[in-house]
Amino acid sequence: MTEWFEEWFGEEYLHLYPHRDEAEAAAVVALLARTPAWRPGGRVLDCCCGAGRHSQAFEAAGARVVGLDLSAPLLARARQHTAAALVRADLRALPIRPGSMDLTVSLFTSFGYFADDAEHAAALGGMAGTVRPGGWFAIDFLHDAVVRGSLVADEVLRLAGATVRVTRQLLEEGRYVCKTIHLADGRRFQERVRLFSPDELATLCAAAGLVVRHRYGDYHGAPLGPESPRVILLAERPA
């Protein structure tokens, strides 16, 4: 059975979201560049790199970047903007040599897409496994409490000049948030993301052999708090 992320991150996604926020990508890369995770010339693995905006920002900051994504259309778009080495692969089967990266990142909620938590744990473990001893892993994720408390159930938006209806609901006792995009021609696309709390993400990191050293609540490095819009964890693989 085709999974939702195999259908959605294609031509329709590129049409509706042609220009994600480049300034936002630069901000999170600048945040990571201020931490011990960073050194000029370091090797960075950008997991679920999409159209390459973070890979491009890492390159501009002096990193040697490998971008990885499952979507062929998004990788084709990334090749227009970045010289990073780009690999098409599933996050659950990373074709990356273990311990080869100085920094591996999962940015802009590119995690939590799978059907069960065993897959999530295996995926995060695989990402962590690419990090060398003394290297770092960063994950940028939804803040579960904020999502649950501010969910907009139904709204009409203009995306790339098109009018679309967006509906959202919490599923499985609030463990998943489901967003459905209804196009005018009758087609529908769905995003389904597991809502992990900051502590649950930290537990997954610990199970993968990582130690969380920093917790941020936005792309400018504010401390993580109850109202923070994002959860950004920076974890080290002990030497």
Salt bridges, closest charged atoms under 4 A:
GLU3 OE2 - ARG92 NH2 2.92
GLU12 OE2 - ARG187 NH1 2.90
GLU24 OE1 - ARG53 NH2 3.45
ASP90 OD2 - ARG92 NH2 2.87
ASP102 OD1 - ARG39 NH2 3.07
ASP102 OD1 - ARG132 NE 2.49
ASP117 OD1 - HIS120 ND1 3.16
ASP117 OD2 - ARG175 NH2 3.38
ASP117 OD2 - ARG194 NH2 2.82
GLU119 OE2 - ARG92 NH1 2.67
ASP140 OD1 - ARG230 NE 2.89
ASP144 OD2 - ARG148 NH1 2.82
ASP154 OD2 - ARG165 NH2 2.55
GLU155 OE2 - ARG168 NH1 2.74
GLU172 OE1 - ARG175 NH1 2.77
GLU172 OE2 - ARG192 NH2 2.60
ASP185 OD2 - ARG187 NE 2.81
ASP199 OD1 - ARG215 NH1 3.04
GLU200 OE1 - ARG194 NH1 4.00
GLU236 OE1 - ARG213 NE 2.94
